[in-house]
């Protein structure tokens, strides 16, 4: 492949894929519309359609999820932005008005998920619906939205990892990425005379792994033992995916000057908490089932004994 890439090109050299002139936006009547925003919007729409479909299967009212959609979008976007800004404050402290400029990205998935779950809890209480049943339907839509939404990061040339020469290694022109995302390891592998970096496409890893998680959850959903189980699958499954993928990224949101990636720490915590919670609930359900069988058996013996005494 060429030693010098076009400004808008993206390549996967070891897959022999070279994409020329991949735009970040399109112009409509002189107004630039970012592909990032359009892809996120598509993910949201398809995600709500899937959540609504699963909600109907669970016996939820037909229009429930469409009543929820506006609240979910507004508060999830606000929460996603707050999460990002808090942990990337150095980017905004000198120009606070930039906080309101969403066209340059800067929405954290975990922040959006937190806002979504909180909004769902309040909404379900108002509508007198089971929060856990709605959460079980909603996580399918959330996962689908994330699978699609990560391709917005691809169009923005962001959310990539360190240097890679593996099968899925991705090349990006240096002028199209933030200088702060070019780690010393990436910089040390820049070949003289070239104008690109070669990195792990972590957006792709996460999108594919999320798809695998979604398919596993979809296959299992009819066998769940309690309301809230699929939500735990999501929190734990995505938690462990994010833990490993986040560790590879060069644009981590970190806790102060600790060097600890906040999303990696949160992902690890949610994985552990979800697994423990699922085990505890399953054990309790199993114990209740055994107790019910024992009580039924004991009750039958008592009834039989009483009948025999009457006959005597």
Buried (B, 14 or more C-beta within 10 A) or exposed (E): EEEEBBEBBBBBBBEEEBEEEBEEBEEEEEEEEBBBBBBBBBBBBBBBBBBBEBBBEBEBEEEBBEEBBEBBBEBBBBBBBBBBBEBBEEBBEEEEEEBEEBEEBBBBBBBBBBBBBEBBBEBBEEBEBBBBBBBBBBBBBBBBBBBBBBBBBBBBBBBBBBBBEEEBBBBBBBEBBBEEBBBEEBEEBBEEEBBBBBBBBBBBBBBBBBBEBBEEBBEEBEEBEBBBBBBBBBBBBBBBBBBBBBBBBBBBBBEEEEEEBBBBBBBBEBBBBBBEBBEEBEEEEEEEEEEEEEEEEEEEEEEEEEEEEEEE
